[in-house]
Amino acid sequence: MLKANLLVMGILLFLSSLYGCRPKGDFESLSVDEFASRIENEEVQRLDVRTPGEYSEGRIKKFININVLDDSFGAMADTLLEKNRPVALYCRSGKRSKKAAMILSEKGYKVLELDEGFNAWQMAGKDIER
């Protein structure tokens, strides 16, 4: 009986440690087509999290730029974005956008992230502006 209780306790501790390692934020990573469909809704806020240099070379129409690598990213996002409206965001390849999505979702934003970024958007032949 004691061994059974210890085994159950050990399993519960192990499972709770796994849960504690999960990221706190929650966001949706979307394919190019899913992302394109979702940003058709005018209620969705649009955010490009690349550097200003990358942004100036080309971007998805109607997206504003806040560089996720900037130390004030979270504060700038809070100034420019509304928490009661979803935020669609992307970077070049999907790595930085996942970081930005985590930051914003932990702050209470509903986030839609373009999984493979601007590169995938261009490869799919979607419209961009320069």
C-alpha positions as CSV (number, residue, x, y, z in Angstrom):
1,M,0.0,0.0,0.0
2,L,2.8,2.4,0.9
3,K,4.6,1.6,-2.3
4,A,1.4,2.2,-4.3
5,N,0.9,5.6,-2.7
6,L,4.5,6.6,-3.3
7,L,4.2,5.5,-6.9
8,V,1.0,7.6,-7.4
9,M,2.7,10.6,-5.7
10,G,5.7,10.2,-7.9
11,I,3.6,10.1,-11.0
12,L,1.6,13.2,-9.9
13,L,4.8,15.1,-9.2
14,F,6.2,14.2,-12.6
15,L,3.1,15.3,-14.4
16,S,2.9,18.5,-12.5
17,S,6.5,19.3,-13.4
18,L,5.7,18.8,-17.0
19,Y,2.7,21.1,-16.8
20,G,4.9,23.8,-15.0
21,C,7.3,23.8,-18.0
22,R,4.6,24.7,-20.5
23,P,4.7,28.2,-22.0
24,K,2.2,30.5,-20.3
25,G,1.1,32.2,-23.5
26,D,-1.5,30.8,-25.9
27,F,-1.7,31.7,-29.6
28,E,-2.7,30.3,-32.9
29,S,-0.1,29.5,-35.6
30,L,-1.7,29.6,-39.0
31,S,-0.8,28.6,-42.5
32,V,-0.6,31.3,-45.2
33,D,-4.1,30.6,-46.4
34,E,-5.6,30.5,-42.9
35,F,-3.8,33.7,-42.0
36,A,-4.9,35.5,-45.2
37,S,-8.5,34.5,-44.5
38,R,-8.4,35.7,-40.9
39,I,-6.8,39.1,-41.7
40,E,-9.7,39.9,-44.1
41,N,-11.7,40.7,-40.9
42,E,-11.2,44.5,-40.3
43,E,-11.4,43.9,-36.6
44,V,-8.1,42.1,-36.6
45,Q,-5.1,44.3,-35.8
46,R,-2.1,43.7,-38.0
47,L,1.5,43.7,-36.7
48,D,4.8,43.1,-38.5
49,V,7.5,42.3,-35.9
50,R,10.5,42.4,-38.1
51,T,13.2,45.1,-38.1
52,P,12.4,48.5,-39.7
53,G,14.9,47.6,-42.5
54,E,13.1,44.4,-43.3
55,Y,9.7,46.2,-43.1
56,S,10.9,48.8,-45.6
57,E,11.9,46.1,-48.1
58,G,8.3,44.8,-48.4
59,R,5.4,43.9,-46.2
60,I,1.8,42.6,-46.1
61,K,-0.6,45.4,-46.8
62,K,-2.0,47.3,-43.8
63,F,0.5,46.0,-41.3
64,I,2.3,48.3,-38.8
65,N,5.8,47.6,-37.6
66,I,7.0,47.1,-34.1
67,N,10.4,45.3,-33.9
68,V,10.1,42.4,-31.4
69,L,13.9,42.7,-30.8
70,D,13.4,46.2,-29.4
71,D,13.5,46.2,-25.6
72,S,10.3,48.3,-25.5
73,F,8.3,45.9,-27.8
74,G,5.7,45.1,-25.1
75,A,5.2,48.7,-24.0
76,M,4.9,49.9,-27.6
77,A,2.4,47.1,-28.3
78,D,0.4,48.1,-25.3
79,T,0.3,51.7,-26.6
80,L,-0.7,50.9,-30.2
81,L,-2.9,47.7,-29.8
82,E,-6.3,47.0,-28.2
83,K,-6.6,43.9,-26.0
84,N,-10.2,43.4,-26.9
85,R,-9.3,42.8,-30.6
86,P,-7.3,40.0,-32.1
87,V,-3.7,40.7,-33.3
88,A,-2.3,39.0,-36.4
89,L,1.4,39.1,-36.6
90,Y,4.4,37.8,-38.6
91,C,8.1,38.0,-39.0
92,R,10.5,36.8,-41.8
93,S,10.5,33.0,-41.1
94,G,8.3,32.4,-38.0
95,K,10.8,32.4,-35.2
96,R,10.6,36.0,-34.0
97,S,6.8,36.0,-34.5
98,K,6.4,33.1,-32.1
99,K,8.4,35.1,-29.5
100,A,6.2,38.1,-30.1
101,A,3.1,36.0,-30.0
102,M,4.2,34.6,-26.6
103,I,4.9,38.0,-25.2
104,L,1.5,39.4,-26.4
105,S,-0.6,36.4,-25.4
106,E,0.9,36.5,-21.9
107,K,-0.2,40.1,-21.7
108,G,-3.8,39.0,-22.6
109,Y,-4.0,39.6,-26.3
110,K,-5.6,37.0,-28.6
111,V,-2.8,36.3,-31.2
112,L,-2.8,34.9,-34.7
113,E,0.7,34.1,-35.9
114,L,1.8,33.4,-39.5
115,D,3.6,30.1,-38.9
116,E,6.4,30.3,-41.5
117,G,6.4,34.1,-41.8
118,F,6.8,36.6,-44.7
119,N,8.9,34.1,-46.6
120,A,6.0,31.7,-46.8
121,W,3.6,34.5,-47.7
122,Q,5.8,35.5,-50.7
123,M,6.4,31.9,-51.8
124,A,2.6,31.4,-51.9
125,G,2.4,34.4,-54.3
126,K,0.4,36.6,-51.9
127,D,0.2,40.4,-52.4
128,I,2.8,42.6,-50.7
129,E,3.5,46.3,-50.7
130,R,6.9,48.0,-50.9
